[in-house]
Structure formats: structure tokens, C-alpha cells
């Protein structure tokens, strides 16, 4: 048992990142892409996962060499305003995510409950339950407990989406064709193009907050440069699972909704449409997967702001202080916005994920600057190959930022 605990402890940082990364934002973006364009945007997930793995390693290496987290480095070596920018930008994105996450989880739970209770249980009750559950665990738990709770939830989520993949998967040829980069044409039945969805796929996978929080977890784990191999294994596990789960979600929608030309405007449609197409079991498995994804991402979402503030101020990460409990309480309450005010959760989530893609170029530029400073990195300073790859990621991130802005403008106008 002790050996199992030690093995689990090695991968807890990666599991935390996976729980953070694969939430209802990912589910929504992947399902929307699969339902609307089949597997043709699979290449975006591949490119995003490769970029995520590379960025995780670079940010982790910086912390293992210098002992500084990302926000500490931004504040000390670039400018305090850069650190403040990331705190504000990431908090804004997370607040939108909290709103969308609970909205989608509550909507899914409501639709799913219709098979058990006539008319179903109102969505607001589910939202209140999950908001209370997450806050209760936050109130009583420690960081280690969060990690173990996430490990269980992520395992359930992974099993559900993998099962759905094998039940609902599209033809293998479609999956292989999706690996070829392309921008799908817009059919006459579609009012908008794929630009916003592409940006949201990138934004939910190559998430700036992921790299910044990663440096905090690496420092907390006590990893030095001698632990580079352990860090890399942890990152590989996290990113490979990230790709498999993301592909499984896209494939479930592509194999069922796309051939029927049904599209997707809200996540609960997956339950309503999957049941007649694929049976109650597939619909129930997908519902459990989405609920698990929502709860797993809600933990780090509500913790984001207090963790960033502790990191920036280099203060102990004591989440039981009254100021942090109040902060998390008000952030958690945002989860009631969608069911109470009947806001469209999918629109909120996709805009939120596209916004994340917009701040990505700055995240890439910052690590490029820090990693090339000899006074900080010494012999571990980035080499030519690393800088070339970073430039490619920077170009890719600028491209997704531009199409993200274009996609938002298409909706607004």
C-alpha cells in the first residue's frame, strides 16, 4: 500500500493538471467540434497537446533550475505589472469557466434525472448541490487531499469517456483524416465558421494557467533539476491522457451527432440525442463523464485566485485563512449564474476558452525571455532547437488568438 501511495504521489502534479485541464470547457469544445465538423479538427488537439507538453517541460525546467515559480519570475525579472496581468487575466477566464462549468453540470444532471423523476430535478438544485460540495471539500481539505480526490474523479471521468469512445467511435478512416491540418468549409446550414471553435480547442488545452500553476506544484514537490526525468514522465502521463480523453469526447459526438447533422447548442443535447441513437447506457456513461469532468475542474478553478495571490506575494498557501475562504465562497457562487438567470452555458464556456487562447502568446513570450537569460538558467539556458520550437508555438498561438477574436466578432456582429 505504501508503494502504491508513493507511486501515486509521483504523478499527483500531473493528475492535478489533467483534472484542471479536462473540464466541461474541454468537453463542450470537443463535443461541439465533433458534432459540427466530425473528426476534421482532430489535428488541432494533436498540435495543442504537443505544445502543452513542450510548455509544461519548459516552465517546469525553469522552476527546477532557479527555484522560482512563474509569477515570482515575472514579478522579479520582467515587471510586477506582468504578474498582475496574469492574475487578473487568468482570474477573469476562470470566473467565466466557473459560471459555465456549473451551468453545464446542472443542465446535464437535470436532463439525466428525467429518466428517474417525472419532469426531472430542477437544474438550480443540482448547481447548489455541487457548489456546496466543492466548497465543503475546500473548507475542510488540504492540498494533498485535493490531489487524491481529483485522482479518483479523474479516473472515473477517463473510464467513462474511453468507454464512450469504443461504443460510439466514428470510422477509423475519419479519425486518420482528422490528423491532416485543415479548416473545414462552412455548409449552408451553418451560420458561423470554425474559427471560434478552433480557438476554444487550443484555449482549453494549451492553457496559460496550467503552466503557471505547474511551477507552483513543481516547487511544492521539491523537484530540482536532478528530478527532470520524473517531471518528464509525469508530464507525459498527463498529456497523453489529455489527448486520449479529448479525442474520445470529439469522437463520441462525431460518431453520433455529426452523421445526423444535429449540431450542438447545449451540452445536455448529448444526453437527449445519444439515448435514441445509442441507448441509455451510452447516454448515462457520457453524463457521468461530464459531471466528473465538471467537478474535477471546479476544484482548481475556485482555488486559482488565492493560489496565484500566494504565489505572487510569496506567502504560505494557507487556504484556511478567512480572506481566502471568503474569496473562494464568492467565486463558487458564480456557479449559480446559469441556472438562476438562464444564461447559455455553451456560449459562456466557448468564449471563456477562446479568451484563454488570447493570453497564450504572452505566456510563450515570457518563458522565452526567462529561459534565454544566462544569469538565471546558466548551462540550462534554452538552445537553438528549443527557441525554434518556441517561435513556432508563438506563431501558432498568435494565429489562434487572431481567429479567436475573429470568431467572437462573428458572433457579436
Secondary structure in CASP SS format (residue, H / E / C, confidence):
PFRMAT SS
TARGET T0000
AUTHOR 0000-0000-0000
METHOD secondary structure of the structure
MODEL  1
X C 1.00
X H 1.00
X H 1.00
X H 1.00
X H 1.00
X H 1.00
X H 1.00
X H 1.00
X H 1.00
X H 1.00
X H 1.00
X H 1.00
X H 1.00
X H 1.00
X H 1.00
X H 1.00
X H 1.00
X H 1.00
X H 1.00
X H 1.00
X H 1.00
X C 1.00
X C 1.00
X H 1.00
X H 1.00
X H 1.00
X H 1.00
X H 1.00
X H 1.00
X H 1.00
X H 1.00
X H 1.00
X H 1.00
X H 1.00
X H 1.00
X H 1.00
X H 1.00
X C 1.00
X C 1.00
X C 1.00
X C 1.00
X H 1.00
X H 1.00
X H 1.00
X H 1.00
X H 1.00
X H 1.00
X H 1.00
X H 1.00
X H 1.00
X H 1.00
X H 1.00
X H 1.00
X H 1.00
X H 1.00
X H 1.00
X H 1.00
X H 1.00
X H 1.00
X H 1.00
X H 1.00
X H 1.00
X H 1.00
X H 1.00
X H 1.00
X H 1.00
X C 1.00
X C 1.00
X C 1.00
X H 1.00
X H 1.00
X H 1.00
X H 1.00
X H 1.00
X H 1.00
X H 1.00
X H 1.00
X H 1.00
X C 1.00
X H 1.00
X H 1.00
X H 1.00
X H 1.00
X H 1.00
X H 1.00
X H 1.00
X H 1.00
X H 1.00
X H 1.00
X H 1.00
X H 1.00
X H 1.00
X H 1.00
X H 1.00
X H 1.00
X H 1.00
X H 1.00
X H 1.00
X H 1.00
X H 1.00
X H 1.00
X H 1.00
X H 1.00
X H 1.00
X H 1.00
X H 1.00
X H 1.00
X H 1.00
X H 1.00
X H 1.00
X H 1.00
X H 1.00
X H 1.00
X C 1.00
X C 1.00
X C 1.00
X C 1.00
X C 1.00
X C 1.00
X C 1.00
X C 1.00
X C 1.00
X H 1.00
X H 1.00
X H 1.00
X H 1.00
X H 1.00
X H 1.00
X H 1.00
X H 1.00
X H 1.00
X H 1.00
X H 1.00
X H 1.00
X H 1.00
X H 1.00
X H 1.00
X H 1.00
X H 1.00
X H 1.00
X C 1.00
X C 1.00
X H 1.00
X H 1.00
X H 1.00
X H 1.00
X H 1.00
X H 1.00
X H 1.00
X H 1.00
X H 1.00
X H 1.00
X H 1.00
X H 1.00
X H 1.00
X H 1.00
X H 1.00
X H 1.00
X H 1.00
X H 1.00
X H 1.00
X H 1.00
X H 1.00
X H 1.00
X H 1.00
X H 1.00
X H 1.00
X H 1.00
X C 1.00
X C 1.00
X C 1.00
X H 1.00
X H 1.00
X H 1.00
X H 1.00
X H 1.00
X H 1.00
X C 1.00
X C 1.00
X C 1.00
X C 1.00
X C 1.00
X C 1.00
X C 1.00
X C 1.00
X C 1.00
X C 1.00
X C 1.00
X C 1.00
X C 1.00
X C 1.00
X C 1.00
X C 1.00
X C 1.00
X H 1.00
X H 1.00
X H 1.00
X H 1.00
X H 1.00
X H 1.00
X H 1.00
X H 1.00
X H 1.00
X H 1.00
X H 1.00
X C 1.00
X C 1.00
X H 1.00
X H 1.00
X H 1.00
X H 1.00
X H 1.00
X H 1.00
X H 1.00
X H 1.00
X H 1.00
X H 1.00
X H 1.00
X H 1.00
X H 1.00
X H 1.00
X C 1.00
X C 1.00
X C 1.00
X H 1.00
X H 1.00
X H 1.00
X H 1.00
X H 1.00
X H 1.00
X H 1.00
X H 1.00
X H 1.00
X H 1.00
X H 1.00
X H 1.00
X H 1.00
X H 1.00
X H 1.00
X H 1.00
X H 1.00
X H 1.00
X H 1.00
X H 1.00
X H 1.00
X H 1.00
X H 1.00
X H 1.00
X H 1.00
X H 1.00
X H 1.00
X H 1.00
X H 1.00
X H 1.00
X H 1.00
X H 1.00
X H 1.00
X H 1.00
X C 1.00
X C 1.00
X C 1.00
X C 1.00
X C 1.00
X C 1.00
X C 1.00
X C 1.00
X C 1.00
X C 1.00
X H 1.00
X H 1.00
X H 1.00
X H 1.00
X H 1.00
X H 1.00
X H 1.00
X H 1.00
X H 1.00
X H 1.00
X C 1.00
X H 1.00
X H 1.00
X H 1.00
X H 1.00
X H 1.00
X H 1.00
X H 1.00
X H 1.00
X H 1.00
X H 1.00
X H 1.00
X H 1.00
X H 1.00
X H 1.00
X H 1.00
X H 1.00
X H 1.00
X H 1.00
X H 1.00
X H 1.00
X H 1.00
X H 1.00
X H 1.00
X H 1.00
X H 1.00
X H 1.00
X H 1.00
X H 1.00
X H 1.00
X H 1.00
X H 1.00
X H 1.00
X H 1.00
X H 1.00
X C 1.00
X C 1.00
X C 1.00
X C 1.00
X C 1.00
X C 1.00
X C 1.00
X C 1.00
X H 1.00
X H 1.00
X H 1.00
X H 1.00
X H 1.00
X H 1.00
X H 1.00
X H 1.00
X H 1.00
X H 1.00
X H 1.00
X H 1.00
X H 1.00
X H 1.00
X H 1.00
X H 1.00
X H 1.00
X H 1.00
X H 1.00
X H 1.00
X C 1.00
X C 1.00
X C 1.00
X H 1.00
X H 1.00
X H 1.00
X H 1.00
X H 1.00
X H 1.00
X H 1.00
X H 1.00
X H 1.00
X H 1.00
X H 1.00
X H 1.00
X H 1.00
X H 1.00
X H 1.00
X H 1.00
X H 1.00
X H 1.00
X H 1.00
X H 1.00
X H 1.00
X H 1.00
X H 1.00
X H 1.00
X H 1.00
X H 1.00
X H 1.00
X C 1.00
X C 1.00
X H 1.00
X H 1.00
X H 1.00
X H 1.00
X H 1.00
X H 1.00
X H 1.00
X C 1.00
X C 1.00
X C 1.00
X H 1.00
X H 1.00
X H 1.00
X H 1.00
X H 1.00
X H 1.00
X H 1.00
X H 1.00
X H 1.00
X H 1.00
X H 1.00
X H 1.00
X H 1.00
X H 1.00
X H 1.00
X H 1.00
X H 1.00
X H 1.00
X H 1.00
X H 1.00
X H 1.00
X H 1.00
X H 1.00
X H 1.00
X H 1.00
X H 1.00
X H 1.00
X H 1.00
X H 1.00
X C 1.00
END
